[in-house]
C-alpha cells in the first residue's frame, strides 16, 4: 500500500481532478487484507466513494444493499451515494427499487445511466469485450491468445470496428485454430510468465503449424519479444528472475531492464505502404542477430523498427496503437487478403461515441451533486 499511496500523491500533484476506479467488488471480504484497489485504498487515502452497480446483469438491489451490509462502519462513512448503470427501459419503473436501496443504506442515488450502445464503440479495458462473430465473405479471421497477463487491449479496438474482420480471443484449453488468417500475439504485463503459459497451452506448436501453412502472425510489444530467440529478465523486473527460450520465429534476443521506454512514434510502413502513428511503452532491449528486414520506418532516431519476414507474413514491433490510423490499418488488411468493405474512420467513430455517452451522462446523472462529493 505505501507504494500505491506514493503514486497517488504524485498523481494528485499533477492533476486538478483524480477519478479512482475500483476493480471488482467493493466488498470482497475474502481479499480485504491485501486490497489496494477498492475500499482498502479508499480508506487509506481518505477518498469518498460512489458505488456503481450494473443492473443489466441482474440483482442490482441485492448487490448494493449487500455491499453496504458487508462493509465495516469506518468504510461506510466514505460512501456518498450510488449509480445504477446499463438500465434498459423506462426508469420510472425502478422508482421502488431506488427507494428500497436508499431506505436500507441511507445513500442517495446520483442517477440511472441507460444502456448505451454507443459505449460498445469505445476502447475496451479488458479481453472479455472482444467481439465474436462469423467471418464475412472477403473478410479475415483473426485470433488472439488470452494470456494470463495480457495488456493493451485497445490495440484490437480498430479491428473490432471493421465489418470484414472477425476478431476472437482464444481461451486457455483451446487450440489456436488452423484456419485463422492472422494470429496476434498481444502485449503483456509479465512477458516471461506469459511466454511459459503460451507453451503450456501447446500454442507454440499451433503457431508453428500456422506459420507453415502460410498464416500471418503479428507480435505487438511483448508478443514481438516472444517471437525471438530468448526473453531474459535477470533483475526480476516483471517477476522472478529468469530466462525463457522464445518461439524462435524471429532472429532477436530481448533482455528486460529497469528503465521503461515511453514515447510516441510515427513514420511509414516498410512493407505496408502507409503512414502510421503510435507509442512505445515497454521494458527491455531487443538485439537482432543476422540479416534484418524492418517492418516500420519510424521518424527520428532510437526507435525500434520491428521486423518482418521475407514473405511479409510474420511481423513484430513495439508500437502500440499501430492499427489506429485508417490508412495503415486498411493497407494492412489488404495485405492479408481482406477484400470486404472497410469500417468507419476509427478516431472519428470514437469521438462520436464519446459525445453520445457524455450527452447521455449529462441527462441521466446529477453531475453537479456528484462532483460536489469530491474531497
TAJO-V391067 format. One record per backbone hydrogen bond with DSSP energy under -0.5 kcal/mol. CO is the residue of the C=O (numbers start at 0). NH is the residue of the N-H. If there is no record, write none. Layout:
BEGIN
co=<CO,CO>
nh=<NH,NH>
END
This chain:
BEGIN
co=<0,1,2,3,4,5,6,7,8,9,10,10,11,17,18,19,24,26,27,27,28,30,31,37,38,39,40,41,41,48,48,50,52,52,53,54,58,59,60,61,62,63,64,65,66,71,71,72,74,75,77,80,81,82,82,83,84,84,86,88,89,90,91,93,94,95,96,97,98,99,100,101,107,109,110,110,112,113,114,115,116,117,118,125,126,133,135,137,137,139,139,140,140,141,142,143,144,146,148,150,151,152,153,155,155,156,158,160,161,163,164,165,167,168,169,170,176,180,181,181,182,182,183,183,184,186,189,190,191,192,193,194,195,196,197,197,198,201,202,203,204,205,206,207,208,209,210,215,216,217,218,218,219,220,221,222,224,225,226,226,227,228,229,230,231,232,232,241,243,249,250,251,251,252,253,254,258,259,260,262,264,265,266,267,270,271,271,273,275,277,278,279,281,284,284,286,291,292,294,294,296,304,304,306,308,312,313,314,315,316,317,317,318,319,320,324,325,326,327,328,329,330,331,332,332,333,336,340,344,345,346,347,348,349,350,351,352,353,354,355,356,357,358,359,360,363,364,365,366,367,369,370>
nh=<4,5,6,7,8,9,10,11,12,13,13,14,14,19,20,21,27,28,30,31,31,33,34,41,42,43,44,45,46,79,80,82,54,84,56,57,62,63,64,65,66,67,68,69,70,74,75,76,77,78,48,50,109,52,84,112,54,55,114,90,92,93,94,97,98,99,100,101,102,103,104,105,81,365,83,112,86,85,116,118,119,120,121,128,129,135,138,338,339,141,165,180,181,167,183,169,146,149,188,186,154,155,157,158,159,160,161,162,164,139,166,141,143,170,145,173,179,215,142,183,184,217,144,185,219,150,193,194,195,196,197,198,199,200,202,203,201,205,206,207,208,209,210,211,212,214,213,182,314,184,220,316,222,224,225,226,227,246,248,249,247,245,253,243,255,235,241,232,230,251,288,228,229,286,231,284,283,261,281,279,277,298,275,296,272,268,273,268,266,264,319,262,260,254,286,252,293,307,269,270,267,294,295,315,311,216,308,218,306,220,280,319,321,278,323,328,329,330,331,332,333,334,335,335,337,336,338,163,348,349,350,351,352,353,354,355,356,357,358,359,360,361,362,363,364,111,366,369,370,371,372,373>
END
